[in-house]
Amino acid sequence: MSPRFLITASALAIVIVTVSPALVPVAGQAQTSGAATWTPPKATYSPPRTPWGDPDLQGVWDYQSRIPMQRPAQLKGKATLTDAELAEWAKAGSPNQDPCGVGTRENEECSPDELAQVGAYNEFWNNRNIVKDNRTSLIEDPPDGRFPSMTPEAGKRQAAIQAARSGGDRARYDSWEDFPTVTRCIAEHTPNGPQGYNSGTLVTQSPGWIVMFRERLDTRIIPLDKRPHIGDHIRQWNGDSRGWWEGSTLVVETTNFTDKQIIGGGAGSTIPTGIPLGNIHLVERWVPVSATRMHYYATITDPTTWTRPWTFMLPWQQDDTYTLYEFACHEANISIGNSLRGQRLLDQKAAADAAKGGQPIDRTSAGLVGATEAAIRARLGEPASVDFNGSRWTYETVGGALVLHLFFAESQVKIVTPNDLSLEAVRRR
Amino acid sequence: MGTPFRYALVGVATAAVVGMILLAAAVTQTAGQTPAGQTPLGPSQLQTQIRRLPSGKPDLNGIWQALNTANWDLEGQGGGPSPVLALGAIGATPPGLGVVEGGKIPYQPWALAKKQENYKNRLQLDPELKCHLPGIPRATYLPYPFQFFSSVSLGKERMAIVYQYSYARREINMGKPTEAPIDTWMGWANGRWEGDSLVIDVTAFTTPILLSPEGPPSEHWLDRAGNFHSDALHVVERFTPLGPNHLAYEALIEDPKVFTRPWKVSMPLYRRLEKNMQLLEFKCPEYTEELLWGQYRKQPGK
């Protein structure tokens, strides 16, 4: 480990000691009072000043983390891990791999099940400069490391939003509004949490202003002159931020979020799905604890959703070797159009099948499971391509929008994708 | 390399002259409104009021905006009807004198034909319509404000520009010039000072990409009239303060694949002086979703 790492770790220890006395008396009250009881910690490091007297936080920071927002149930009562426990924990977050048979795993023996998996982003895409952190949850308050309870009304509202998105009479991909706003190339959540990659953040300051370039999508421009907020009717994805300095700590208060932000769960998101952000009042604190580390605290207050405020902390590590690249996301965003298009094709097919009273199984791709290679050739003709040592056959379809994959094992079809394709749609060669 | 430098020198002189004329005109026009007892400021007095950083370089911090019709047509145009009938006079083209020095963009013949074809198909092709990143110099004269963040602290000079339009922004390297690691929509920016001018050299623009099997490749346009450039674009921008609240902006545009010679646009930029002025979000990808993907949305009752 580098000297920088050691310095950081010792700074963390100092902070834990500093913070603990503040947290302990709070713990007893928190469960009953419902009031804001968390006391923000003070900076333990004084950064050099800019020529105009502000603490200089400029440079690139990153906040990679493996720590979950909420403390897992099995770790109830255990707020921190030992280094040995942390090392064990880290093993669970194994590197993303190529799908079996692809890239670095090209020569592996793959089962039909493995071949049918398309996989996710492989390890190439991930940043693994994890910032050292021994805690078991990002949430610091409530002291149990869990979201506070929701009001009954908010619970009903959340259930209704979730049902509309993923169940009931509404399919998952009815509209672009069924995708997280990151996928739509609009915005990430503010406050922002850990994500697999592109969490580098460039901080630039000028007299009266601080600006944060998040590598993905969002630029937060924060005036430091305590001017009034914009009109209540003007709503923004990242809200409207006002900042000031309390000693070496940057404090930012943000209001004017939009109710259009209702989807969580994606990378970097912090607010669960089904909670419109419009009523959230956010106070963030960037607390310097060493020359290369700040502790970022976000306190979220929304009495229309939670019975009390809650606070999470994410350590930020300075990394001037990190280069931010242009995140031209919308410019080549083909995923939403293609996903919706695929869903509409499936809708059409389902409607056609329903009109015909259902397709007999021997006329759909599902009926091919168990067939031999010779039987498939007799039925569908020659495949457009064969790969993975003959274990995957690919057929094109008449419309060209889909392909049919057949995965063989022991000379028989084991898996077909999709498994509901009409065989009339297969293009004969 | 000699050619752009020569043009750049011409540019300094031209910008200075243009700036003086504009200022003189502005002063003349406002003279009648000057409150009693105050004398309007002349150009030389405005020059002395340039805000400066402790380093002595001009302080460009603030929110700026172009006030012209360059984004409709760099070459200028008379007023025209809206290309969308429903928008009536709201969508009409405002008239403007143009910002191209010499009046005309020196296209190669094939490129002029393509520009005219672009104009005919602008409702399908203009990247602004699709909220694509505007590139340089278009970002400067889009009808939205942008903000400079500039400082010298702890021995490091930092320069960044954030545009209100979409997520457009630039970090400008003020240190030793560096090579672009990759091509980008907003280009790779190396900045330096020449006297009181911030000079930004911009290269490494993306190659047009095919976004969908059905659609045409997304091109880089300079305005809504279909003026365009290729990935060979090289821009030298100059921001020169004319006083506390005005900048002279010029962009020398070189693209040997499209034009017969380098050419230049120039215009003043105005400080947005409203109390508590700030950039607001204009996250326009959201405003294009129905246009781009509406045909694939589930229709009610189907």
HADDOCK unambig.tbl for C-alpha pairs under 7 A between the chains (distance, minus, plus):
assign (segid A and resid 50 and name CA) (segid B and resid 153 and name CA) 5.31 0.50 0.50
assign (segid A and resid 50 and name CA) (segid B and resid 154 and name CA) 6.98 0.50 0.50
assign (segid A and resid 51 and name CA) (segid B and resid 153 and name CA) 6.28 0.50 0.50
assign (segid A and resid 174 and name CA) (segid B and resid 297 and name CA) 5.78 0.50 0.50
assign (segid A and resid 174 and name CA) (segid B and resid 298 and name CA) 4.91 0.50 0.50
assign (segid A and resid 175 and name CA) (segid B and resid 297 and name CA) 5.01 0.50 0.50
assign (segid A and resid 175 and name CA) (segid B and resid 298 and name CA) 6.48 0.50 0.50
assign (segid A and resid 185 and name CA) (segid B and resid 285 and name CA) 6.69 0.50 0.50
assign (segid A and resid 186 and name CA) (segid B and resid 283 and name CA) 6.11 0.50 0.50
assign (segid A and resid 186 and name CA) (segid B and resid 285 and name CA) 6.12 0.50 0.50
assign (segid A and resid 186 and name CA) (segid B and resid 286 and name CA) 6.44 0.50 0.50
assign (segid A and resid 205 and name CA) (segid B and resid 149 and name CA) 6.80 0.50 0.50
assign (segid A and resid 206 and name CA) (segid B and resid 149 and name CA) 5.78 0.50 0.50
assign (segid A and resid 206 and name CA) (segid B and resid 150 and name CA) 5.90 0.50 0.50
assign (segid A and resid 206 and name CA) (segid B and resid 151 and name CA) 5.65 0.50 0.50
assign (segid A and resid 217 and name CA) (segid B and resid 167 and name CA) 5.92 0.50 0.50
assign (segid A and resid 218 and name CA) (segid B and resid 167 and name CA) 6.62 0.50 0.50
assign (segid A and resid 227 and name CA) (segid B and resid 276 and name CA) 6.83 0.50 0.50
assign (segid A and resid 236 and name CA) (segid B and resid 281 and name CA) 6.36 0.50 0.50
assign (segid A and resid 326 and name CA) (segid B and resid 184 and name CA) 6.57 0.50 0.50
assign (segid A and resid 330 and name CA) (segid B and resid 285 and name CA) 6.44 0.50 0.50
assign (segid A and resid 331 and name CA) (segid B and resid 132 and name CA) 5.36 0.50 0.50
assign (segid A and resid 332 and name CA) (segid B and resid 211 and name CA) 5.84 0.50 0.50
assign (segid A and resid 334 and name CA) (segid B and resid 211 and name CA) 6.87 0.50 0.50
assign (segid A and resid 337 and name CA) (segid B and resid 293 and name CA) 5.59 0.50 0.50
assign (segid A and resid 337 and name CA) (segid B and resid 296 and name CA) 6.97 0.50 0.50
assign (segid A and resid 340 and name CA) (segid B and resid 296 and name CA) 5.48 0.50 0.50
assign (segid A and resid 340 and name CA) (segid B and resid 297 and name CA) 6.56 0.50 0.50
assign (segid A and resid 341 and name CA) (segid B and resid 296 and name CA) 5.28 0.50 0.50
assign (segid A and resid 344 and name CA) (segid B and resid 296 and name CA) 6.58 0.50 0.50
